[in-house]
Amino acid sequence: MSDLQHLLGYREPIFNAPMAGAAGGALAAAVSQAGGVGMIGVSGSPKTEWIKEQVGHVADLETPWGVGFMAWSLEADLSPLESFLEFSPSLVSLSFGDVTRSAALAHEAGVLTAMQIGNAAELERAMEDDIDIIARGGEGGGHGRNESATPPLLQLATAQHTKPVVAAGGIGTAHGVAAALTAGAQAAWVGTRFLSASESLGHENFKSAVRQAGMDDTTYTRAFDIAQQLAWPAEFGGRALRNEFSETHEDLDSWEATPELRDEMLQARAEARANMAPVYAGQAVQFVQAPQTAAEVVTELAGFRQILRDTASRFA
Ligand SMILES: Cc1cc2nc3c(=O)[nH]c(=O)nc-3n(C[C@H](O)[C@H](O)[C@H](O)COP(=O)(O)O)c2cc1C
């Protein structure tokens, strides 16, 4: 049993990534009940009713669950973290921004705290603090850095051996999980592969786009954030499906972000038009093919055990 497994009490070393707009309480509960760690993704400052509804799915579980925040948005308002801490999550993830105040608050509440790191400098900072590490490569879906792929970052992080490391970015199959564990990760943090799960909050149009896309169909861009005039720090672009909008505006600059463009993007999101709206997904989108439940995805990924046994006997 790994340190993290001992601390959190999961059966399968598989965490669903906290994906705002997709990973709500239903997905987190399904992953947690299937033996993994279910994570709820929080965007901005959600309404109290939304928080209660999501927590309602997980609060009574006897299996571990957690919640993930965008650190830059907590810098302005810590109240979403305060609200979730009242429900005693097993894990809080704080990613993409300054975590000083938010990590202090989570630690005060006695909750295990982790952050996604995307380069060597971020790894160094996290090593100094009482924060566990999720090594996240740029092939991953959604926001993050695009500076290192998962394998080199993971090898660097696990070489330090002083903290548990979870691997994220591009893990979409049992072989991917086996590779991450072999490289020293204690668990896999999987986002894209859960996007089309029946429990995911995503619109069916987006789920269908994800199922049809392949590995070459993603792009890393800030265009969607700039168009919507979102306050994402510039170092965190996002990996999304290439679509008409990204093809036309790949290098959109902030001076080109007009109110009209913003309205157009908000409208496309409201109408779930996958050709214009951002459909965040990573290169592991290749492995999302059929509609599945989250439990089916966990069971499939748990096939890593047989792969590790086969690999060991092949090279013994
Ligand atoms: C649709 C989507 C939304 C995401 N939203 C969040 C989020 O709200 N908070 C967060 O910390 N990470 C978020 N992420 C990033 C994931 O935590 C994780 O880094 C990524 O999914 C891992 O790579 P993979 O998609 O290849 O599995 C999101 C990812 C996706 C695909």
The ligand as a Gaussian input file, in Angstrom:
#p B3LYP/6-31G(d) Opt

LIG

0 1
 C      -12.984000      19.862000     -19.107000
 C      -11.873000      20.037000     -18.105000
 C      -12.070000      20.903000     -17.033000
 C      -11.056000      21.050000     -16.078000
 N      -11.293000      21.864000     -14.999000
 C      -10.380000      21.909000     -13.994000
 C      -10.683000      22.581000     -12.779000
 O      -11.774000      23.130000     -12.609000
 N       -9.742000      22.599000     -11.791000
 C       -8.538000      21.953000     -11.945000
 O       -7.730000      21.986000     -11.024000
 N       -8.233000      21.303000     -13.085000
 C       -9.126000      21.258000     -14.098000
 N       -8.843000      20.553000     -15.237000
 C       -7.504000      19.925000     -15.384000
 C       -7.468000      18.579000     -14.711000
 O       -7.376000      18.736000     -13.305000
 C       -6.264000      17.723000     -15.145000
 O       -5.084000      18.466000     -15.079000
 C       -6.359000      17.136000     -16.543000
 O       -7.655000      16.752000     -16.859000
 C       -5.414000      15.937000     -16.644000
 O       -5.196000      15.565000     -17.963000
 P       -6.163000      14.590000     -18.833000
 O       -7.320000      15.445000     -19.191000
 O       -5.307000      14.220000     -19.977000
 O       -6.542000      13.430000     -17.989000
 C       -9.821000      20.376000     -16.206000
 C       -9.650000      19.498000     -17.293000
 C      -10.657000      19.325000     -18.236000
 C      -10.454000      18.357000     -19.355000

